Amino acid sequence: MLPRELSFTELRTLHEGVLFDAFGVLINASGALPGAAEAVRLLQRHDQPFLVVTNDASRSPERAAGRLARLGIPVEPAHILSSGMMIGPALRAHGLERGRVVVLGTNDSANYAREVGATVVDPSPDDPADAVVIADEGNIDLIESLDDILSMILEAHHHGRTPRLILANPDLIYPSGLRRFGFTAGAFARMIEMALEVLLHEQAPTFEVLGKPSSVHFNAALDAIGTRDVVMLGDTLHTDIAGAQGVGIASALVLTGVTARSHVTATQAVRPTYLLDGLA
């Protein structure tokens, strides 16, 4: 059976709360998507709780909310739950809150590690860090940084102390415009993992995933919104929809991002509860 097709106006009445993905649902690289601002205002008029649950780990909640507000989408920092906000708790969970951490990403990405007391360092094979966090592709020396991270991990492994590998944003691509896409952090983590597999075989370490589809991100969202009767609106089957399915909540695939209508079949294992052409 195919997902039920409906409008956002109808969808929001079926659940207590709403979780939005950002890229491909509310915005793309060209600006706000049609209906995004109106959808958020509709929830606010009805005092209906919502969160923007995004794998964008490049911005603080304040910067993320400010960007959406400048595009006409009226959100506050309290409405933002980014995968970057999972970095500090993950470091604490591994006893690395005072550790030396390499962070691939922006200064805001690095600040998520600094906020719990970690020291952010450059990747160096001569002085390996305790952890590597892949947060965002926003690095002007990306290839050089990836080369240094790979060499550092291999050198540390040789000495029996492989760094903890953490992936905040597992997205491989993002929608940069109409039928335009770009690579993002998950693609670079995948490159490192494949290289480590070639070089270390069964001893190759892998990245711990914090962002969607990880239950870490979804459970944090459910705790923050205060109800499990929510629907996750996303544009990606293997992150937004699979993650929602994994924690037992409803999902709606929004066809304004990376997934086309033709990708949704009645037989696929990951299937949204609802289907929306867009928020307009």
Secondary structure, 3 states (H helix, E strand, C coil): CCCEECCHHHHHHHCCEEEECCECCCEECCEECCCHHHHHHHHHHCCCCEEEEECCCCCCHHHHHHHHHHCCCCCCHHHEEEHHHHHHHHHHHCCCCCCEEEEECCHHHHHHHHCCCCEECCCCCCCCCCEEEECCCCCCCHHHHHHHHHHHHHHHHHCCCCCEEEECCCCCEEEEECCEEEECHHHHHHHHHHHHHHHHHHHCCCCEECCCCCHHHHHHHHHHHCCCCEEEEECCHHHHHHHHHHHCCEEEEECCCCCCHHHCCCCCCCCCCEEECCCC
